[in-house]
Structure formats: structure tokens, C-alpha cells
């Protein structure tokens, strides 16, 4: 039986970064399934894994639909002789729904559900009228919380919702538990759930050069944006990876040659005029 570990966590919480850290910590072959929010799967291309061991799930949020895309991917990984599979769910997926795959799919055993939480934004998320129910459910339903970018007050807040948590100093324990859940003594959760709130998403394909300043202006003019990620190409033909979360917006130079393409995830509406599309 191949252990399947499910990673949940709100948009921009750090799931992809944590998975990359796990991959870099071992020489064992690990399969990764990535279910991004929106039609354009950015996170799949940011996973640093062996060739053919990362698969994109693009037919919608697998939290809501058990689809052929996921089933075929699970079967594919069984044939690759991997020692573990990591399923990175979309930013609004609920652990109690995602756990069904590990507990019911032939050839797999559910290892654990892990929700990644960014400490510096969690307080605001838990009082946000649009997403608070989803974020709280991700924390309470999960077997384990991995808390990053946090303060002592954030630990107190999280521990009141879920006593099972790890911080960065405990990451070696987390890495080992990917292959053997006995490294963690976790309580099995039997929790009912409600459907999560639905955010909206847009895939933006931009054929003309676009600068970092224009992106920053676009973000400032659209406070409903929860997450923006993708690549932009400027007038000097530089390609920039853009990562905007609730807490920050970063641009990093990229060798990935592409036209500008972005995924924008938002609450209510966005105005695209400043992007010229």
C-alpha cells in the first residue's frame, strides 16, 4: 500500500514550498499530484520533482468532484513504484473530503491530512466574512497543522482550534511521517462538514509586454484579489514569476520563457482595464 498524504491550506499559505522542501529532503521517489484553483495550473510547474512524478489535476477542484483525471493519476503513480504520494489540494479544499481518496482508492492508504497555515495572515482570515468558514474548517478537520511565518500569539490561536500542530523546527518529524505515519501519534477525526465557500478565478493571457508596476497597480485597484500567480514578460523580454498572497507580493526573475499568463483568484469582482485586456 502506498501512503497518500493530503496537503490543504488557504491560498498562498505555503503548500508548494513545503512540498518542495520535503522532496529535497529525501532521495526516495515521491509522486506529487497538484490540484490548483483555476484552469491554469501554475503550482505544477513550481514543483521541483523528478521527471514524470508530478501530475497536474486540471478538471476542477477534486475536493468537490471525484473525476477521471484524479483516478487516472492515482493509477499512474502506482505504476511508477513511488514510495509515497503527496496530493496538493486547491486553496479552498476541505481535508475531510480529500481524505476519502486515501482511505478508499485501491493500492493506497491514507497517511494524514496536513493543513498549512501562514501565521501572519490567519487572524484576518478567520474573521473574513467570505472565507472564514473554509479556513476554520481546514484547521479543525485536519490531522495536523503545519504553521509557518508565525508568532507566539499565532500558536495560541491555532492550538485552540487544533491541538495537533508542528512548526518549522519540527519539519524533520514531518518529513519522516510522509513514509511512516507512526512517526506521529495523530487522533482519527470523525467530523461532519458543510460545502466550502466558492471564490472566483480568471485566467489572464496577455499578448503585450507588461511591467511589474502595472501588476502592482492592478492589485492595488482590486482589493478583492485573494491570490495572483503566474508569469509576466516585460518590454525588455525579461520573464518574472509573480506570487501575490494576502501578506505580500513577490517578483522573481525566471528562465521560463512564456507570454504573460496569470491566474487571479478573487472574492467578488476584478477590473481588468489597467492590464489592457
N, C-alpha and C positions, 0 to 999 in steps of 0.2 A: 504494500500500500504506500502510495506517495503522499507525504504530508502536504496539505494545502493551507497556506497562511493567507488570510484576507486582511488587506490594509484599507481602512476607511479614514476619513478625516476631511474637514471642510476645505473648500477651495484655497489653495496656497498654503496649507498647513505644513508642508514639507514631506509629503509621502514619497515623491520621486527621489529626493535627496537621501532619505533614509534607505530606500531600496538600493540605490547605488552604493551606499556605504556597506550594506550587507553583502552585495555582490563582490565588492573589493576586499572583503574580509576573509574570503574563502576561495579555494581552488576547485571546490565541488561544483558540478554543473547544476545550475538552478534555472528553472523555467520561469518566465515572467509574463503575465497576461495583463494588459493595460486597457482599462475601460475609461477613456477620457470623456468629459462632459462636452457635447457638441460633435459635429460631423467631422471636424478636423482634429486628428489625434496627435497633438504636439508632444505629449509626455512620452509616447513610444519612442520617439526619435531622441529623447534625452536620457534614455536608459542605457547604461554602459554595461552591456552584456555580451556573451559570446554570440557568434553568428547563429541565426535561426532559433535562438532560445528566447526571443521576445516576440510576442504576438499582440497585435492591436485588435481590440474588440470595438467595432465601429457601428454596430446596428442598434444603437441606443443604450440607455443605462441598464446594465444587467441586473441592477437591484430590482428593477420593475419587470423585466422580461427574461425568461429563460429561453434564449434563442439558439438557432443552429450555429451561429458564429462562435458562441462560447462552448457549446458541446464539441464542435469540431476541434477547437483549440485545446480543450482538455484531452481529447483523444490523441491529438498530435503530440502533446508533451509526454504522454505515456510511452510513445514510441521512441522518444529521444533519450531514454534512460537517465532522466534527470533524478536527482536525489531529493528535490523539493520543488514546489511551485508556489510562487508569490502572485496573488491577484490584487492588483492596484485598482480599486474601485473609483468611480467618479466622486466628485467632491460632495455630492448630496446623497450618496448611498447609505443605507442603514445596515449595520452589522448583522442584525437578527435575520434579515433577508439574505444577505450574502452568505451567511454560514450554511445555508441549505445546500450549496453546491459541494462543499467539502464533506458533508455528512450523508449525501445521497448518491453522488456520482460514482459509478463503478471504478475501482482502482485507486480511489483517493480516500484519505481520512482527514477530517478537519483538525488542523493543528490548533489554531487560535484565531480570533479576530482581534486586530490591533487598530486602535484609532489614534492617529497622530494629531496632537493638539499644539498650536502655537500659543504660548503663554501670553504674549504681548497683545493679542487680539481677542482672546477668549472671553474676557469680561464683557466687551462690547457685543460680541456675537450672541451671548446668552440673554441679552436684553433687546436684541433686534427683532422687531415685530414680524419681519419676513422670514427669518431663518432660525430663530432661537429654538423652536421645537425640533428641527432637524439636528442642530448642533448638540443639543442636550441629549437627544436620543442616541446619537453616535457615541457619546461618552458613557451613558448609562447601560447601553446594550452591549458594549464591547467587553471582551475578556480582559483586555489590557490596554492601558493608555500609555503612549509614549509622548512625553512632554518636552518640547524644545523651546528655546528663546523665552525663558520664563524667569519669574522672581519667586521669592518665598510665598508671597500672597497668592500667586497663581497655583502653587502646590496645594495650599489650603482650600482653594476653590474647587480644584479638580478632585481632591481626595474626599470632599463632601459628596460628590456625585458618583465616584467610583474609587474604591479603596485600592484597586489593583493598578498601580502605575509604576513606570520606570522613567528615569531621567537620563541625560547623556552619559553620566558616569556609570550607568548600568548597561551600556549598549552591548558589551561582550556577552552578558547573560541573554540579552535579546537575540543576538546573532546565533548563539548556540541553540536556542529554543526553536529556531526555524527547522532544524533537523530532528530535534527531540523535545517535544513539549514537556517532558518530565523535568526539564531544567527549570520549569516554572510550575508552582502549585497554584493553579487557577480554578476558581469555582465555576461550574457549569451554570449558565444563565438560562432561565425559562421566563421569557419576557414577551408580553403582547406588544403590538406596535400599531401605529397609525401610518398612513401614507405620508411621505415627506413632502414638504413644500416644493413647488416647481419653480425654478428660476428659468430665465430665457437665455438663449445663446444665438450669436450671429457669427458666421464665418466670413471674414473680410478678405477678399483677394484684390490687391491694389497694384495696378499695372504701371504706375508712375513712381518716380523716386519720392521718398518720404523721410523727413528728418525726425530726430529724437524730440526736438522742440514741438513739432506738430503733434506727436503722440502725447506728450505731457499736457499740451493744451487741450487735446481731446479728452483726456482723463479728468482734467480739472473741470471741464464744462459738463461732464456727465457723472454726477455723484452716485448714480445708481449702479455703476460698474463694480462688480464684486471681484472679478478676475479678468485679466487680459494677458494673453501669452501668444508667442509666435515669433516671426522674423520680419524685419523691415530692411529694405535696401535703400540707401541714401543716394544723393546726387553724385557722390564720389565712388559709387559702386561698392561701398562697404556694406556688409551684412551684419545686422545686430540682432541678437536674441533678446526679446523683450519679456520680462516677467513682472507683472503687476499684481500684487496681493493687497489685502486690506492695510498692511503695515508699511509697504514700501513699493517702489518701482525701480527695477534694475535693468540696465542695458549692458550686455557683454558682447564683445566682438566675436563673430562666428566665421568659421571657414565653410559653413554650409551655404552654397550658392543657390539662391532661390529668389523668386519675386516676393514682394511683401505679402505675407499671409498671416492673419491673426484670428484668434478665437476670442470673442468678447462675451462674457457671462455677466448678466445684469438682472436687476430686480423688476423694473417696470419698463423703462424705455431708454433708448440712446439716440442721440442726434449725430448723424454721420457727416454733416456738412463740412466740418473742419478738416476732414480727411480727404475731401474732394472726390467722393464716390457716391 
